[in-house]
Amino acid sequence: MKKIPFTEEHRAILQVYGLQDISVNDCTCIRYEAGERVTEEGSLISRLALVTKGRAKICRTALNGKSLILCYYISEGVIGEIELLTGQSIATTTVVAISDFECVTVEYRKCMEELEKNLVFSNKIGAILARKMSESEENYVASALHSGEQRLCSYILKNSHRNYFSDVLSDVSCSIGMSYRHLFRLLDQLCKDDILEKRKNGYKIQKHGELVRRTHAEHLVKK
């Protein structure tokens, strides 16, 4: 994680959310590398983060220590809006960068002032929450109706970075709703079909197009 200079790209993102009048001095621009945590569940949170580029996943951790993927950010979105609207100072989720990930952050105090008077900002936050609800419904349908292979292939596509997949497999099995043993069988079959190649610390994607085809949901996959 490192702070980076404020640019016109960051100013454009603020304008999208109706926050263009906020002083640059109240903003912090941060870049994360793949694998770094943007927020940590249970830790203090005091800023709203507006995504400018990159990919990240949002996770919740169960009492048994396993993580469940709730949704993804791909070059757009907001981190911390739930905590802002509910007045919480503790992060409710963990956000992990999948690729190089960049955001511009604004103090909650400033965002709360804008919520009270800025219709553009309020509408934007409302639209984001509605989209997340829709995505949660789609994820539920996928878990209930899609095959294990479809769910696994879709998960690998969303969580791979530079055609390499290296998530903790126990968390993967929990997130896509299948046993650890069945997950290994599917991964082994994908390797036998030359779609994946097992490496020391993960899997290399050999046939991206075939992996997409096996999700049977090409229109949902964002490259």
N, C-alpha and C positions, 0 to 999 in steps of 0.2 A: 504494500500500500504506500502510495506517495501523493503528496499534494502537487497539483499542476497549475499553471497560470490560467486565469480566466480568459476565455477567447470569445469571438463572435458567435461561435457554435453554441457556447453555453448561454450567451445572451438570447439566442434564438429559442433555446429550450425554455428559458424563463418566460419568454413572450407567449409561447404555446399555452402555458398555464396561467397567463394573465399576471405574471409576477415581474414584468419588465421594469416596474418602478422601484423594485427593491434594490438597495445599494449593493454594489459589488463587494463592499466591505462586510456585508452580512452573509456572503456566499463563500463556500469552500468547494473547490473542484478536486476530486480525488480519482486516482486510477488504481485498479486492483489487477493483479495477475491471476491467471487461471488457478483455481484451488484456494485462493484467499477468501476469508470470510468478511463479508461486507457488514453484516450485523450478527450478533450472537444471541440466541434465545436466552432470556433471563438476565441480560446485561442492560445497563442504562442506555437509553436512546433519547436524544434531544433534538434531532434534526430530521427533516424530511429530505429524502434523496430523490432527485429527478434523473432518470437514466438517460445518458446521451449516446452511449454505444456499448456493444458487447452483449454477452449472454450470461444469465445467472439463474439459479434455481432456489426456490423457497421451500424450506423444510420445517417440520415440527418433529420433536423428539418425544417418544413414549417413555413411560416409566422403566421399561426394560432396556432402554438405551438405543433402540432402533429408530431410524429416521424415516419419515414419510414425506415424499415430494408432494407439495400442494400445488405449485404452479411454476411457470417460467417467465423470465423477462428476456426479451430478444430485442435489443436496441431501443426499447421504449418502456415506459411504465414508471411507477412510483414506489418507493420503499418507505414504510413508516406511516402510511395514511391511517391505518387502523388505530395505531397508538395515538396519533394526532386527534382523531375524532372522538376517541373514548377517554382522552385525558390520561393515558397511561405513560409512565416514564420508563417502563421495562419492556424490552423487545419481546414480542410474542412468538417470533419465528427466527430461524437462522437463514441468512441469505449467503449463498456461496457462488463465487464467480466460476463459470464454466470456461469462459474464454477471457481474454483481456477485457476489462469491464471499467466503464467510466461513468461518473455521475457528478452532478452539481448539487450541493446540499444547502438548505436554508434552515435557520433556527425555527423551532416550533412556535416561538413567541411571535415571530413575523408572520408565519403561516396562519396562526390563529387570528391575527389582526385582519389578514386578507379574507379569511373565511367569513368574517362578519360583515364585510362590505364589498367583496369582489365576486360578482356573479360568474365571471369566466372561470375563476379558480374553483369555485364551489361546484359548478356544472362539470368541470373536468374531473374533479375528484369523484363525483357521483357516477360519471360514466365509467371510470376505472373500476370502481367497486362493482358496478353492474356487469362489466366484462369478466371480472374475476368470478362472479357468481355463475355466469354462463359457462366459463371454462371448468368450474367445479362440477357442474351438471354433466358436461361432456366427458370429464374424467370418470365420473360415476358410471355413465352408460358404457364407456369403454371397458371398465373393470368388470361390468356385469355381462356384457354381450360379446366382446372381442376375445379371440383365442389367446392363449398364453404366448404364442409366437408373435402375434400382432402386437401385443402389449410390450413384449421385450424388444422387438425391433424398433418400435416407436420410441421407447425409452432410450435405447442406444443412440438413435439419431439425435435426439434432443440433448443428450448429455455428453456427446463426443466432442473432442476439441482437436482440430487438425487431423481428423480421421483416426483418432485414438480414443478408446473408451477404457476408463480405469476406476470406475466407482466401486465402493465397498459392496460386495455381492449380497451380503446379508441385508443391507438397506435396500438394494434393488429388489430382492424377493418380496420384501415387505411393501414397497411402493407399488409394485405391479400385481400384488395379490396372488402369489404362488409359493409353493414350498421351495426351500433351498435346493433340494435334490432335483426337482423338476426344472429349476432354473439352470442347473448344471447340464442337464440332459439337452435342453434347448441350445445352450451355448456350444456344447459339443457338436450338435448337429449343424449349427451354423458354420462351425470350423470345418466339418467334414464336407460341407457344400462349398467351401472356399470363399464364403462371404466374409468371415472373420478369420484372423490368424492370431493364435494365442501367443502372447509375448510375456516377458518376465513379470511385468507389473500391470497387465491388462490385455486388451485386445485391439489389434489393428484392423480397421475396416478395409477389406480388399475389394468389395463390390458394392459401392454405395447405392447404385441404381437398383440392385436386387434387394438390398435391405429396405429401400423405400417401397418397392413393389410388395414385399411381404407384410407391410403394415396395412395394405389395402385402404390407405387413407392418405394418398399422396398430397391432396389439397390441404391437409393439416400440417404438413412438414415444412418448416421454414429453414432455408439454407443460410 
